[in-house]
Amino acid sequence: MLVTTTENVPGHTVRAVLGQAFGVVVRSRGIGGNITASLRSIVGGEIPEYTRLVEETRRHAIDRMVQNAATMGANAVVMMRFDSGEIAQSMNEVVAYGTAVILDPAPE
């Protein structure tokens, strides 16, 4: 399935708009990861434990969005975006969302 952040896909036309597709994931870092990340934050710089957590969570949210769009009969998701937030200071929520569509190759 094609997932794009753009509204239009070159070489294709939108045959049908099926509605909003989304994938939601809430994750928490374990106590060991939080302690390690806290120690790293003292000296500054990137905190790889949190970077990996966010990357994995975003990928999981996209996978769920694609599954939702496929269930709707879509072959693409356009205008894909992320939203994220914190829940109870220890959990990260990520939502991937976009418009589920059916694309056809553009006539030549």
Steps between C-alpha positions, in 0.01 A plus 500: 500500500625844408522744792586859420498835676390674180146559383564391141702208367673569167379268227184406692148628549279452801202287402342494847554657840411244767551709812747544781733214583695499823726292720548568872779365721574574867835385634692527823873470554600248766655609829850401381468708184368797696793484745755474216333785310492716815873448553571587135294818527742631764784528247279603207479377143281242334327245719499185282258312728230758432591539133449126446173511697360780283619341172349162588176660616465703179562191285242305700247785463556508121452121483169532684389788276581295188304207641205732570515642145520151347193396697320796341603378153766766435816451299663822628501751784562864408568801722647273771594679823611418853371633827650414835459573864594392846275309738569497873865611455613147419317406180527625145198501270551515123223523241564456128209623291414587144236468231433150368453508122483283195756610242495419131780559251440831322386469139769590250 
